[in-house]
């Protein structure tokens, strides 16, 4: 089970950190990370980290967002900086098991507006 938190209303240019608490061992997953879905748009990848430590970011967030995980705490974080109005979305925590089973947490809403 995945539980995302940390969303809220933030002004453009500001920062926010999202946290995902996992009831499963993160280091047992093939992939963990974050997706988002903006109003009227499809869900899209934001940032994921694989079990080998490789990280993939959406082009739109490269250089602004940083994903990290804390294995002892079983948490995955998304540090978001220089936020833009187009970053407004519901952010979902995600994992894929070694058997290819995808899990999604309830999302957390991020609104970037002045």
C-alpha positions as CSV (number, residue, x, y, z in Angstrom):
1,X,0.0,0.0,0.0
2,X,1.2,3.4,-0.9
3,X,0.2,6.7,0.7
4,X,1.2,10.1,-0.8
5,X,1.2,13.3,1.1
6,X,2.7,16.8,1.0
7,X,0.6,18.4,-1.7
8,X,-0.9,21.8,-1.4
9,X,-1.2,25.3,-2.8
10,X,2.1,26.9,-3.7
11,X,3.1,30.0,-5.6
12,X,5.1,29.8,-8.9
13,X,8.8,29.6,-8.3
14,X,8.4,28.0,-4.9
15,X,9.2,24.5,-3.7
16,X,7.3,21.6,-2.3
17,X,8.3,18.1,-1.1
18,X,6.0,15.1,-1.6
19,X,6.3,12.0,0.5
20,X,5.2,8.5,-0.2
21,X,4.9,6.0,2.6
22,X,5.0,2.4,1.6
23,X,3.8,-0.6,3.5
24,X,6.0,-2.8,1.3
25,X,9.7,-2.9,1.3
26,X,10.7,-0.3,-1.3
27,X,14.0,-2.0,-2.1
28,X,12.1,-5.2,-3.1
29,X,10.3,-3.3,-5.9
30,X,11.6,-3.1,-9.5
31,X,10.5,0.5,-9.8
32,X,9.1,3.1,-7.5
33,X,8.3,6.7,-8.2
34,X,5.8,9.4,-9.1
35,X,3.2,10.0,-11.8
36,X,0.8,12.9,-12.2
37,X,-2.4,13.7,-13.9
38,X,-3.5,17.2,-14.7
39,X,-7.1,18.2,-15.3
40,X,-8.2,16.9,-18.7
41,X,-4.9,15.1,-19.4
42,X,-3.6,11.6,-19.2
43,X,-1.5,10.4,-16.4
44,X,2.2,10.9,-17.1
45,X,5.4,9.8,-15.6
46,X,7.2,12.4,-13.4
47,X,10.1,10.5,-12.0
48,X,10.9,6.9,-11.2
49,X,13.8,5.0,-9.7
50,X,14.7,1.4,-10.6
51,X,16.1,-1.2,-8.4
52,X,19.5,-0.7,-10.0
53,X,19.4,2.9,-8.9
54,X,18.8,4.4,-12.3
55,X,16.5,7.3,-12.4
56,X,14.2,8.6,-15.2
57,X,12.6,12.0,-15.2
58,X,10.1,13.6,-17.5
59,X,11.7,16.2,-19.7
60,X,9.5,18.9,-18.3
61,X,10.8,18.4,-14.8
62,X,14.5,17.7,-15.3
63,X,16.6,20.0,-13.3
64,X,13.7,21.1,-11.1
65,X,12.5,17.9,-9.5
66,X,14.5,15.3,-7.6
67,X,13.4,11.9,-6.6
68,X,14.9,10.0,-3.7
69,X,14.1,7.1,-1.5
70,X,14.8,6.3,2.1
71,X,14.9,2.6,2.5
72,X,15.0,2.4,6.3
73,X,11.9,4.5,6.4
74,X,10.3,2.9,3.4
75,X,9.5,6.3,1.8
76,X,10.0,7.8,-1.6
77,X,10.3,11.6,-1.8
78,X,9.8,14.0,-4.7
79,X,11.5,17.4,-4.1
80,X,9.9,19.9,-6.5
81,X,11.6,23.3,-7.1
82,X,10.9,26.2,-9.4
83,X,7.3,25.1,-9.6
84,X,5.2,26.3,-12.5
85,X,1.4,26.5,-13.0
86,X,1.7,23.6,-15.5
87,X,2.9,21.4,-12.7
88,X,-0.6,21.6,-11.2
89,X,-1.9,18.1,-11.0
90,X,-2.7,15.2,-8.8
91,X,0.5,13.4,-8.0
92,X,0.4,9.6,-7.5
93,X,3.0,7.3,-5.9
94,X,3.7,4.2,-7.9
95,X,5.5,0.9,-7.6
96,X,6.1,-2.1,-9.8
97,X,6.8,-5.4,-8.2
98,X,9.3,-8.0,-9.6
99,X,6.3,-9.8,-11.0
100,X,5.2,-6.8,-12.9
101,X,2.3,-5.8,-10.7
102,X,1.7,-2.1,-10.6
103,X,0.4,-0.4,-7.4
104,X,-0.9,3.1,-7.1
105,X,-1.5,5.2,-4.0
106,X,-4.2,7.8,-3.6
107,X,-3.0,11.0,-5.1
108,X,-2.1,14.2,-3.5
109,X,-3.1,17.5,-5.2
110,X,-0.5,20.1,-6.0
111,X,-1.8,23.5,-7.1
112,X,0.7,26.1,-8.4
113,X,-0.9,29.5,-8.6
114,X,-0.4,33.0,-7.5
